[in-house]
Amino acid sequence: TQVDVYEYGEESIPAFDRESTVLAFPSADAVPFARLEAVEKVTTLVVLCCPWRQPAKLLALPQLQGIRHVKIGRIRGQSEYWRVGAHDAGHLSTIEALRCLLAEYVVAA
């Protein structure tokens, strides 16, 4: 297991391999890991960590173009983390979303 953290605007953000990389984002084209084709080939999960109103500038990065999107298949209720926000119970913190996605990946792969 390896974690790399990149800041927006860094030139060091790599060009990800489209076959083995998925982006965690609930776009219209996103599918849960259970429905992802060639899930066994996934080795890299990109997670955007930003406020809900600001993902557009991250999604526009050239390094993220053409990467398949995955989403959580089933959100298990309300967030377990306190935070100020104007969103419903289905909006999770980044760490909670990551936990859910990894659990679903283990089952699917």
N, C-alpha and C positions, 0 to 999 in steps of 0.2 A: 504494500500500500504506500502510495506517495501522494503528497498534497503540494501543489504549486499555487502560489497566490500572485496575481498580477493586478496592478492598478490600472484604471482606465487611462488610456493615452500612452501607456508604455510601449515602446517600440519592440520590447522583448516578448510580447505576447506571440506565441508560436502560431504557425499555420497548422491547424489540427488535421489529422487524417480523417477523412469523411467516412471511411468504412468502419473505423474502430472507435469513433467519438460520437457521443450524443450530448445534446444540450438540454438541461432541465429547465423547461419553460412551457407553461400551459397555453401554447398557441393553438390556433384552429387545426393545425396539422399534427399536433402532438398526440402520441399514443402512449399507453402504459407499457412498461416492459413486457407484460404478458402478451401483448399484441405486436411487439417489435420484431421485424424480420431480422434474422441473423444476430439475435441477441447474444449468442455465444462468442461473437467476434468483438463485442464491446469491451474496450480496455480503458477508455477515458470518458469521464463524466464531467462536463463543464457546468458549473453552477454560477449564476449571476447573483451577486449580493448587492442589492440596491433597493431604495424605496420603490413601492409598487408603481409610482407615477413616473419612474425614470428608466425603465428597461430599454426604451426605444433606441437611445444612443449606444447602448451596449450591443443590442441586437444588430445594429448597423455596422459593427466592426467587420472589416473584410475577412478576418480570420474565422468568423462564425458563420459566414455565408455557406449554404449548402449542407450544413450539419443537421442531421435529423433531431427533432425535438421529442422529448419524453415528458410525461406528466405522471403525477401520482394517480394510480388506478382507483384508490378508495381512500378518502380522507376520513380518519377515524374520530371525528368529533372536533371539539373545541381545542384551541391551542392550549398547551400546558405552561406556556411562558407568559408572564405579565408584560404587557407593553401598551403604550398609548397608541391608539389607532382607530380609524373610522371604518374598519372592515368587519365583515361578519365572521362567525366562528370557523369558517372553512379556510381562512387565510392563516397560513402557518409561518412561523419564523423560518429563516434559512436553515438552521440546524435541524429543526423538526422535519422540514421537507426533505433534507438530505437523508435523515434516518429512515423516513418512509420509502424513499426511492431506493436506497440500498437494500432494504428488506425485500422489496418487490423484485429487485434485480436478482437476488440470491435465489428466490423461488423460480423465476423465469429462466435463469441460466442453468 
